[in-house]
Structures are given as C-alpha cells and as structure tokens.
Amino acid sequence: MEDGERLARALARERKQEEPKYEELCRRFLADTADFAPEKVREAGIRPEDTFENRTGQFDRCEAAVRERILQKMRE
C-alpha cells in the first residue's frame, strides 16, 4: 500500500481514540516502513505474487484474491 494512504488510515484510526497518541503512531509507521521494506520482504522469501494490495474501495477484490490464494495452496 502506498505510504500516504497507509499513514492516512492510521491517522484516521488514531483520531477515533479517546486519547490519541500521535507520537506512537509515528513511531509505529516508521518502524513498519523499515520492517516491510522491499529488500527485507525479499530476504524473508516472500515473492511478489504472494503479496496483496488492499486499496481504498477495493477490499472485496483483495479479500477474494487472498481467499483464492489460500484455496490454491490447499489444492497443492
């Protein structure tokens, strides 16, 4: 997911909290950015075809793709 969208979603969730913790939100965002950097994903052996994009307004499409991949792996 594009970083701006990911950050916007996190900010929207945080704003709903009784006591938003924006500093923690920023820390988590930066940590996730480093943890899920493309080179780390490759090092972990995750292939591009085994990733999914959950774009705004396309949840059903993403969910269907995940379900299909699970079923495919179960048939193997």
VMD Tcl script that draws the C-alpha trace (Angstrom):
set ca {
  {0.00 0.00 0.00}
  {1.20 3.48 -0.78}
  {2.72 5.19 2.26}
  {0.41 8.20 2.16}
  {-2.68 6.00 2.18}
  {-1.28 3.85 4.98}
  {-0.49 6.93 7.06}
  {-3.91 8.49 6.38}
  {-5.67 5.32 7.52}
  {-3.57 5.12 10.68}
  {-4.24 8.78 11.44}
  {-7.98 8.33 10.94}
  {-7.96 5.34 13.33}
  {-5.89 7.23 15.90}
  {-8.21 10.24 15.83}
  {-11.06 7.99 16.96}
  {-9.22 7.09 20.17}
  {-10.24 8.72 23.44}
  {-6.62 9.79 23.89}
  {-4.83 9.79 20.53}
  {-1.14 9.02 20.75}
  {0.28 10.62 17.62}
  {3.90 10.18 18.66}
  {3.35 6.42 18.97}
  {1.54 6.40 15.63}
  {4.60 7.99 14.00}
  {6.97 5.56 15.72}
  {4.93 2.57 14.52}
  {4.65 3.97 11.00}
  {8.41 4.43 10.69}
  {9.14 1.03 12.25}
  {6.73 -0.70 9.85}
  {8.26 1.17 6.92}
  {11.67 -0.23 7.85}
  {10.41 -3.72 8.76}
  {8.49 -4.14 5.50}
  {10.99 -2.53 3.14}
  {11.12 -4.35 -0.22}
  {14.60 -5.74 0.44}
  {13.51 -7.18 3.80}
  {10.43 -8.73 2.22}
  {12.64 -10.37 -0.43}
  {15.12 -11.55 2.24}
  {12.21 -13.19 4.04}
  {11.49 -15.20 0.90}
  {8.16 -13.54 0.15}
  {7.57 -13.48 -3.58}
  {5.78 -10.54 -5.25}
  {2.98 -12.89 -6.36}
  {2.37 -13.73 -2.68}
  {1.56 -10.13 -1.74}
  {-1.76 -8.32 -1.92}
  {-2.74 -4.66 -2.10}
  {-5.70 -3.52 -0.04}
  {-6.53 -0.26 -1.80}
  {-9.29 2.05 -0.68}
  {-12.59 0.90 -2.12}
  {-11.22 -2.47 -3.26}
  {-11.43 -4.54 -0.08}
  {-13.72 -7.15 -1.66}
  {-11.32 -7.60 -4.56}
  {-8.35 -8.01 -2.21}
  {-10.24 -10.42 0.03}
  {-11.25 -12.53 -2.97}
  {-7.61 -12.70 -4.13}
  {-6.45 -13.80 -0.66}
  {-9.19 -16.44 -0.48}
  {-8.26 -17.75 -3.93}
  {-4.57 -17.98 -3.00}
  {-5.44 -19.91 0.18}
  {-7.61 -22.33 -1.77}
  {-4.87 -22.71 -4.39}
  {-2.30 -23.58 -1.69}
  {-4.71 -26.08 -0.14}
  {-5.08 -27.85 -3.51}
  {-1.32 -28.17 -3.95}
}
mol new
graphics top color blue
foreach p $ca { graphics top sphere $p radius 0.5 }
foreach p [lrange $ca 0 end-1] q [lrange $ca 1 end] { graphics top cylinder $p $q radius 0.2 }
display resetview
